[in-house]
């Protein structure tokens, strides 16, 4: 029996935290917080960016950082996840995996651990309200020092089974190769006997 595509169950497996924000929410929070939004975020929605050159990535990251800056209160995090879960439900999704780099929010929310706990509680509440299961992927910024990635990986491990379902890397994939992380943080191959 054929079913319409829209009626099939869905899962959204890789959604960035700030990138999930509704455009009207971004505009409203920016006005409330007196954050100037460039035209690419305020009027020219969605932003027209090139992913094929360095300038395109730099522009994307600058716009993303501006959008992140409007999330200043715990209520903003709860709102973002409530709206995201509602949007996913409306699209027919029963499962959402949302990726967040807590270091981008830690200064506002009391540190890395309190930020993770805030996101997990917001995800739990949003999931309960909508019926959409939400798993959190903790991400490390590949352009920062590898020790930060190690700290975030340990944090992800601490919360595994309590809402955190994975660990990932974010930012420009042309930088901070994952293969260089293990040698940088002190994991070396054993010496051979002479």
N, C-alpha and C positions, 0 to 999 in steps of 0.2 A: 504494500500500500504506500503510495507516494505521499509525502508530507511537505508542506511549504517550508522552505529554508528558514524563514523567520520563526517557525514553530519548533525547530530543533533545539535541543538544549545546548548551551554554549558555556565556555570558560574563557576568561580573559587572563592570559598567563604572564603578561609582562607589561605592567602599567606603572609608570613613574609617578611618585607621590604628588609632587607639585604639578606635573603635567596632567593629572586627573582633574584639576580644579576647573569648574565651570567658568566660562568667560564672564558672565554677569557677576559671579562671585568675586573674581579677580578685580574687576572694575570697581565693584562696591567696596571691597576691603582696601583697595588702593586709595579711594577717595576718603574713607574713614581714617586711614593711617597717614594721609597726606604724602603718599608715594606717587611721584610723577611717573606715569606710564608712557613710554614712547609710543608713537602712532602704531607701530607694529603690534603692540599689545592692546592698545586702547580702541583703535578704529579699524585697522587693517587686519581683521581676524578672518581666518587664521594667518599667522605671520608667513610671509613668503620667503623661504630660506633656501640656500643651496647647500647640499650636503657633500658636494664634491671638492670643495676647496677649504683651506685653512680659515679664510675670512668667514665663510658660511658657518663653520663650527663655532668660531669665536663669537659671532653675532648671536647664534642660538644660545650659547652658554650665558652670555650677558642678559638676554631676555629671560632665560630661566631663573637666573639669580635675582633679577628684579621681581619676578613673580613670586619666588620663594620669600622675598623680603616682606610681603604683606601678611604672612602667617606669623603672628606675634603672640597670640594668646592661645591657651589650651582649647578654648571654644572654637577657634579657627580650625584646629586639627579635627575636632569632633564634627564640625560642619563639613569640612572637605570630605571626610570618609562617609558621612551620612549621605551627602549628595552623590558621591561616586557610587556607593552601593545602590542607591535608588536608580541612578542612570543605568547601572549594569542590569538590575532587575528589569527595567523597562526594555532593555535590549534582549532579554531572554537569558542572561547569564545566571548560572547558579553557583559559579565559583570565580573568585578574583584573586590574583596574586599581584600585590602591590609592592613595589620596590622603593625603599627609602634609605638615604644616607643620613643617619642621625647626626653626623658631625655638622651638617648644614643647618641644623636647628638647635644644637646642644646649648649654645650660648643663651638662647631665649627660654629654654625649658629646663634649665638646671643641670645640664650635663648629658652625657651619652645614655646612661642607664635610665634616667627619668624620661628622656625623649622616647626611647624604645617602649617604655611602659605606657606612656601617653598614647603612642600610636597603636599599641596592642589593645588598650582599653577602648579607644575610639573604633578600632576595627571590630572588636567584640560587640560593642553596642550597635554599630551599623549593620553588622551581620544579623544580629538578633531582631532588629527592626524590619529588615527587608527579606530575610531568608537566604541571602547570598552569603555563601561561605567565603571568608577572607583569610588568606595566608599572607604573611609579611616576609619579604625578602630584604635582609639588611645588606646594604651595598657600601663598598668603600670606593672612594674617589681615586682612580688609577693615576691621577697626576700628583697625588700627595705622597708623603713618605710611606714606604712599605710597612713600617711599624704601626702606622695608623690602621692599615688594612688588617694587620695581625690582631690588634686590639678589637676591631669591629668583628672579626671572625670569631674571636673568643666570646664576644657578647652575643653573637648569633647562636653559638653553641649553648650558652647559658639559657637561652629562651627557646631552644628547640623543643618542640612538643607543647609549647605554651603560646602558640600563635606564630612563631617564626618557623618558616618552612625552608629557608635557604639563605645562601650568602652569595653575593655577586659583586661585580665591579661596574662602576659607572664612569662617565666622562669620555673624552676623546680616545677612541681605541687605537689611534696612531701613537699614543703616548703611554708610558708606564706599562710595558708588556708584563703580563702576568708571570711569564717564565722567569723574569728577573727577580721576582719577589723572594723566592726561597733562598737564593744565594745572598740577597741583601740583608735578610733578617737573621743570618747566622746558621742556616742549615747547609752544611758542607758534606760532600761525599767523604767517606772514610779514607784515611791515608793507607796506601799499600805498604806492606812490610818490605824493607829493603833487602 
